Amino acid sequence: MALPEYYPELIRNLPAFGGRFEAYKLEAKNCEVLFATYPAGTVIAPHQHATDNVGVITKGELLLTMNGATQLITAGSWYHVPAATEHSAEFSIDTAEIEFWFSD
């Protein structure tokens, strides 16, 4: 985990996400909640989800590219990636977020 001490111990004791990035997963009805960390230099290639995703950057920053536009999401700011929308992400500095993946 890139920032193991960033989240409280109770969060760090949640199950690992096991996806393309490091995250702790809290399951909720029709929603997966991820507590994720990304070391500086992390790049997530273009992809899409069947889920509607919203997240808040809690430390660092995210360069989110979606629909041909790139926006900088800084600590304390929320973002939304609609279901089936291709997007990519870059993290130039150590970053942490809480992300919600909503399904039907």
Order of alpha helices (4+ residues) and beta strands (2+ residues): alpha-beta-beta-beta-beta-beta-beta-beta-beta-beta
